Amino acid sequence: MKQRKNLPKFRVVITDIGKKDLQRIKADLRAKLLENLKILEISPFPTIKPIKKIKASRNIPLFRLRSGDYRIVFHVRDTTVYVFTVINRKDFDRAIKNVVKSVEKWIKNI
């Protein structure tokens, strides 16, 4: 009997803002980031070191995946992982409050 590979348990959806952020990144780095998004298909929760809960988001659980110099901000709803933005680590602390506000508005509309 053949063994099955780990099938994805979660579906990863990249929002329009996330897609724009990825388009601004060089192709080789973008490919690495997209490869790292596959981690979220197995388990998007902070069970491994590169994933952490964002403390600034109290109303809605937001997480970040560390990938090199970039941080991928995402939210999990049921079995879907919504990737909201990809931010350079230098800009992360400064931008996270605005990201949280826009994500809260976005989630109310879905």
C-alpha positions in Angstrom: 0.0 0.0 0.0 1.3 3.4 -0.9 1.6 6.1 1.7 -0.1 9.4 1.1 1.8 12.6 1.4 0.5 15.1 3.8 -2.5 16.6 2.0 -3.2 20.3 2.7 -5.6 20.8 5.5 -6.0 24.5 4.9 -6.5 26.5 1.8 -4.4 29.7 1.4 -6.0 32.7 -0.2 -3.9 35.8 -1.0 -5.9 39.0 -0.9 -5.5 41.7 -3.5 -3.3 43.8 -1.2 -1.1 40.7 -0.6 -0.8 40.1 -4.3 0.3 43.7 -4.9 2.8 43.4 -2.1 4.2 40.2 -3.7 4.4 41.8 -7.1 6.7 44.5 -5.7 9.2 42.0 -4.5 12.0 40.6 -6.8 11.1 37.4 -8.5 13.6 35.2 -6.7 12.5 36.4 -3.3 8.8 36.1 -4.3 9.3 32.5 -5.3 10.8 31.8 -1.9 7.9 33.6 -0.1 5.4 31.6 -2.1 7.2 28.4 -1.2 7.1 29.3 2.5 3.3 29.9 2.2 3.0 26.1 1.7 3.7 25.8 5.5 0.4 27.5 6.1 -1.4 24.7 4.2 -0.4 22.2 6.8 -0.7 24.2 10.0 -1.1 28.0 10.2 -0.9 28.1 14.0 2.1 29.0 16.1 3.3 25.5 16.5 6.6 26.2 14.7 9.1 29.0 15.4 8.5 31.3 12.3 4.8 31.7 13.1 3.7 34.0 15.9 0.5 35.6 17.0 0.4 39.4 16.5 -0.2 41.0 19.9 -1.5 44.3 18.4 -4.6 42.5 17.1 -6.8 41.9 20.1 -10.2 41.7 18.4 -9.2 39.4 15.6 -6.5 36.7 15.8 -3.8 37.7 13.3 -0.6 35.8 12.8 2.7 36.5 11.1 5.0 34.1 9.2 8.7 35.1 9.2 10.3 34.4 5.8 13.8 35.9 5.6 13.5 39.7 5.7 9.7 39.6 5.2 6.7 39.1 7.4 3.5 37.6 6.0 0.4 38.7 7.9 -2.5 36.3 7.8 -5.8 35.3 9.5 -7.3 31.9 9.8 -11.1 31.3 9.4 -12.3 27.8 9.4 -10.0 26.0 7.0 -9.0 29.1 5.0 -5.9 31.1 5.6 -6.2 34.7 4.3 -2.9 36.3 3.5 -3.3 40.1 3.9 0.0 41.6 3.4 3.7 41.0 3.0 5.9 43.5 4.8 9.6 44.0 5.0 10.7 43.4 8.6 12.1 47.0 8.8 8.6 48.4 8.2 6.6 45.8 10.2 6.4 47.6 13.6 5.5 50.9 12.0 2.9 49.4 9.6 1.2 46.8 11.8 -1.4 49.1 13.5 -2.7 50.2 10.1 -2.7 46.6 8.9 -4.8 45.6 11.9 -7.3 48.3 11.3 -7.7 47.5 7.6 -8.0 43.8 8.3 -10.7 44.4 10.9 -12.8 46.3 8.3 -12.1 43.6 5.7 -13.2 40.8 8.0 -16.5 42.5 8.8 -17.3 42.5 5.1 -16.8 38.8 4.5 
